Amino acid sequence: MLINHDTRCALDAVVALVNTTPEGEGPDDLADVAVLRRFVAQHAISDVGTLGERDLVAVRAVRARFAEVFAAADSRRAAELLNAMVAAAGTTPRLTDHDSYDWHVHYFAPGASLAEHLAADGGMALAFLVVAGERERLRRCEAPDCGHAFVDLSRNRSRRYCDSRTCGNRLHVAAYRARRREAAAG
């Protein structure tokens, strides 16, 4: 599947945002405005003004809607959620070539809030996956103690873990050790 740079960046931001959701009783990884500012910097999100508590609340609401898309039972439900999200964001496609990037499309309206920006660009990136018949690429990590969201961009759609270096290796090592114990006991 071919995904352009902007779509990939938007998907990465969506996944990172969804993964700030507290697991069970855990703390919210999007705890305050300072963390939100770091998120914006880390993902090189452009055209963001001064951020405040209102932005934090709105971005958390967008995060919940993105999580619903990952949990959608089928493409029809994902499409309904995405349509509502991008419409509420006031999606306004426009060509731009800022910050030494070549021409690309932004979907958020000029002057949009950070939440609208994320909903528009992230929502459109997810919509492209639905349109391409690739919604099943939106996954949750299969590690029993993880559950992080990720987009499986592998050729054969076989990725099972959010990060093969952490969750994947940890589970493979545990399975190997279990087999060794079983062989030693048997």
C-alpha positions in Angstrom: 0.0 0.0 0.0 1.4 3.4 -1.0 1.0 6.1 1.6 2.4 9.5 1.0 4.5 11.4 3.6 1.7 13.6 5.0 -0.7 10.7 5.4 1.9 8.7 7.2 2.7 11.6 9.5 -1.0 12.0 10.2 -1.4 8.3 10.9 1.6 8.3 13.2 0.1 11.3 15.1 -3.3 9.5 15.4 -1.7 6.3 16.8 0.5 8.3 19.2 -2.6 10.2 20.4 -4.7 7.1 20.8 -1.9 5.5 22.8 -1.9 8.3 25.3 -5.2 6.9 26.6 -4.9 5.6 30.2 -4.9 1.8 30.4 -7.4 0.7 33.0 -6.7 2.7 36.2 -3.4 4.1 34.8 -2.6 7.8 34.5 -3.5 9.8 31.4 -0.3 10.2 29.3 -1.8 13.5 28.0 -1.8 14.9 31.5 -1.5 18.6 30.9 -0.9 21.4 28.4 2.9 21.0 28.6 2.6 17.4 27.5 0.3 18.5 24.7 2.9 21.0 23.6 5.5 18.3 23.5 3.2 16.1 21.5 2.8 18.9 18.9 6.5 19.4 18.7 7.3 15.7 18.5 4.9 15.3 15.6 5.9 18.5 13.9 2.3 19.7 13.8 2.2 23.0 12.0 -0.1 26.1 12.3 -0.7 25.6 16.0 -1.2 28.7 18.0 -1.0 29.1 21.8 -2.4 26.1 23.6 -4.4 26.1 26.8 -6.7 23.9 28.9 -9.5 24.2 26.4 -7.3 22.6 23.7 -6.3 19.8 26.1 -10.0 18.9 26.7 -10.8 19.1 23.0 -7.8 17.0 22.0 -8.8 14.3 24.5 -12.3 14.3 23.0 -10.7 13.8 19.5 -8.5 11.0 21.0 -11.7 9.2 22.2 -13.2 9.4 18.7 -10.1 8.1 17.1 -10.1 5.2 19.6 -13.7 4.5 18.5 -12.5 4.2 14.9 -9.9 1.6 15.9 -12.6 -0.3 17.7 -15.2 -0.1 15.0 -16.8 -3.4 14.1 -16.7 -2.8 10.4 -15.8 -0.3 7.7 -19.4 1.1 7.6 -19.2 2.1 11.3 -15.6 3.4 10.8 -16.9 5.5 7.9 -19.8 6.9 10.0 -17.4 7.9 12.8 -14.9 9.5 10.4 -17.5 11.4 8.4 -18.8 12.9 11.6 -15.3 13.8 12.8 -14.1 15.4 9.7 -17.4 17.3 9.2 -17.3 18.6 12.8 -13.7 19.7 12.2 -14.7 22.0 9.3 -12.5 20.2 6.8 -11.2 22.6 4.2 -8.6 21.0 1.9 -5.9 23.3 0.7 -2.5 22.9 -1.0 0.5 24.2 0.9 4.4 24.0 0.7 5.5 25.2 4.1 8.7 24.5 6.1 10.7 23.1 3.2 8.1 20.4 2.4 7.0 20.1 -1.2 3.4 20.6 -2.1 0.9 18.7 0.0 -2.7 18.9 1.3 -3.8 20.2 4.7 -7.4 19.3 5.5 -7.9 21.7 8.4 -9.2 25.2 7.9 -6.8 28.2 8.4 -7.0 29.2 12.1 -8.4 25.8 13.2 -7.8 24.7 16.7 -5.4 21.9 17.4 -8.3 19.4 18.0 -9.8 20.4 14.6 -6.4 20.1 12.9 -5.9 16.6 14.3 -9.5 15.5 13.6 -9.3 16.8 10.0 -5.9 15.6 9.0 -6.0 12.4 11.1 -9.6 11.7 10.1 -8.7 12.0 6.4 -5.7 9.8 6.8 -7.9 7.1 8.4 -10.5 7.7 5.7 -8.0 6.9 3.0 -7.4 3.5 4.6 -11.2 2.8 4.6 -11.5 3.9 1.0 -8.6 1.6 0.0 -10.3 -1.3 1.7 -7.5 -1.5 4.3 -9.4 -0.7 7.5 -8.2 -4.0 9.0 -4.7 -2.4 9.1 -6.0 -0.5 12.2 -5.0 -2.8 15.0 -4.4 -3.2 18.7 -1.3 -4.9 20.0 -1.9 -8.6 20.7 0.5 -8.6 23.7 -1.8 -9.4 26.7 -0.6 -6.5 28.8 -0.4 -3.9 26.1 -3.3 -3.1 23.7 -1.6 -0.1 22.1 -3.0 1.0 18.7 -0.9 0.7 15.5 -1.3 0.8 11.8 -0.1 -2.4 10.2 1.8 -1.2 7.1 3.5 -4.6 6.5 3.1 -6.0 3.0 1.3 -9.1 4.1 -0.7 -7.5 6.9 0.9 -9.8 9.5 2.0 -7.5 12.2 0.7 -8.5 15.6 2.5 -6.2 18.0 2.8 -2.4 18.4 6.5 -2.7 18.6 8.4 -5.9 17.6 11.4 -4.8 19.7 9.4 -4.6 23.0 6.1 -6.5 22.9 7.1 -8.9 20.2 10.5 -9.8 21.6 9.1 -10.0 25.1 6.4 -12.5 24.1 8.8 -14.5 21.9 11.4 -14.8 24.7 8.6 -15.8 27.2 7.4 -18.5 24.8 10.9 -19.8 24.2 11.6 -20.0 27.9 8.3 -21.8 28.5 9.2 -24.3 25.8 12.7 -24.8 27.4 11.1 -25.4 30.8 8.6 -27.8 29.3 11.4 -29.7 27.5 13.5 -29.8 30.7 10.5 -31.1 32.8 9.5 -33.7 30.2 
